[in-house]
Amino acid sequence: MWRDHIAPVLGKKKVTEVTRTDVERLHRQITATGRTRRANSVRSLVSTVFRQAMTWEMRSDNPAVGVKRNVEHQRERFLSVEEVGRLLAEIEKRRVFGGHWRDSCDKIELALLTGARRGEVLGMQWPHIENLDAAATWVLPSTVTKEGKRTGRTKRLPLSAGAIAVLKRRRDEREATAVVHLHDDAVFRGGNTKAGANELEADWFVLRAAARLDDVRFHDLRHSFASFAIAEGLSLHIVGKLLGHSRATTTDRYAHLSDQSMRAATELVDRKVRR
């Protein structure tokens, strides 16, 4: 964002010379290209930069304050059971190719089975997996989760049988390797690096196209995990804990799904009573 948007427009100005009009113009320019969310993100980054400038006493005000953000319509895309079946079928086809395909397929399946964010899956570490041969739990330090960085809290995520099976297979293959590299705690080679993220992104585009899911983003796997949990009757509170939300309001976006589950429950009772 700095390289592509901020520096070309504001980079030659002194800190004290940047005005709210400059920031508004930058925001409008990006918005005009159709990238409304990116315009808002750039405005937020400019605000952060100048908030730090105020801390360093380089100026007394923040020129991004008062710049109106674009309205962002929340995008929600949940996979159906049939769509998940198509995706898993494509995963099984490509996992046997080995190499980066095996890694990407495992990452995607773990994201679907845990509701974890892409960066959390990419950065998964073996020391953070407790009791893999029993009731396994993924312990995510506060330094690697979005909410943890804000609250300092560790996230504990119980792993399902499917997720455990993926990790056990990877562990067994790892232990069978003759050479163990130094700093080899990463579950996936490359970890949460730019190269690792780019590799997953490229493979994800191929997989979702093959599964006829062209409108599905990787992050929608997280939304789908939440929708399936709610469909099984889990409360918003429990779903929020599984997703690692520190604020109940963050999970409220799934409230309408909870309403559907409760409606289905009342219909079951209705049929029972009036049978």
Residue, then its C-alpha position, 0 to 999 in steps of 0.5 A: m500500500w505504501r509503495d503503490h499508493i502512498a509514496p507516489v502521492l505523498g512521498k515527496k512532501k514533508v511530514t508537516e506539509v501533508t493536509r487532509t485535502d491530500v489524504e482525501r484526494l488520495h482516497r478518492q483516486i483509489t476509490a475511482t478505480g473501484r477498489t473501495r476497500r483498498a482505499n479505506s485500508v490506505r486511509s487507515l495506514v496513512s492515519t497510523v503513520f501520522r499518529q506515530a508522527m504525533t507521538w514523535e512530536m513531528r506534528s500536532d494533528n493527524p491529516a487522515v482524521g475526518v476523511k470519510r471512509n467508503v461504505e463497505h458491504q460485508r461479503e458473506r460466502f458459505l460453502s454448501v455440503e455439496e460444494v465442500g464435497r467437490l473441493l475435497a474430491e479435487i484435494e484428494k486428486r492433487r495431493v498424490f502429486g506430492g511436493h507443493w501440491r501435497d502441502s497446499c492440499d493439506k493447508i486447505e483441508l486444515a483451514l476448512l477443518t479448523g476455521a483458522r486464518r491463512g497466516e495461522v495455517l501457514g505458520m503452524q508449528w509442531p511445538h504448538i500441537e499438544n497431545l497429537d496421539a490423544a485429544a490433540t489441541w492446537v495452541l496458538p501463541s498470542t504473537v501469531t493470531k490477530e486477536g492475540k496481538r491485540t489482547g495478549r491471549t493464547k488461543r486453544l483450538p481442539l482439533s477434530a479427527g480429520a485435522i489430526a489425521v492430516l497432521k499425523r500423516r505429516r508427522d510420520e512422513r517427517e520422522a521418516t525423513a533421513v535428514v532433519h534440518l535445523h529450525d525444522d519446527a514448521v509443519f509446512r516448509g516455508g512457513n508463513t513467508k511471502a513465498g509460502a503464501n504465494e505458492l498457496e494462492a496459486d494452487w488455491f486458484v487452480l483447485r477452486a476452479a477445478a471444483r467450480l468454486d471461482d467466487v470462493r476466497f480462501h477466507d471463505l473457508r473460515h466462514s464456512f467452518a462457522s456456518f457448519a458449526i452453527a448449523e449443528g446447533l453450536s452457540l455463537h459464543i462457542v463458535g466465537k471461541l473456536l474462531g478466536h474472537s475476543r469480542a462477541t460483536t465480531t461473531d455477530r455477523y453469523a447471528h442470522l445463521s444461528d436464527q436459522s438453526m433455532r427456527a429449524a429446532t422450533e419446527l422439529v418441536d412443532r412436528k413432535v407436538r402436533r404429530 
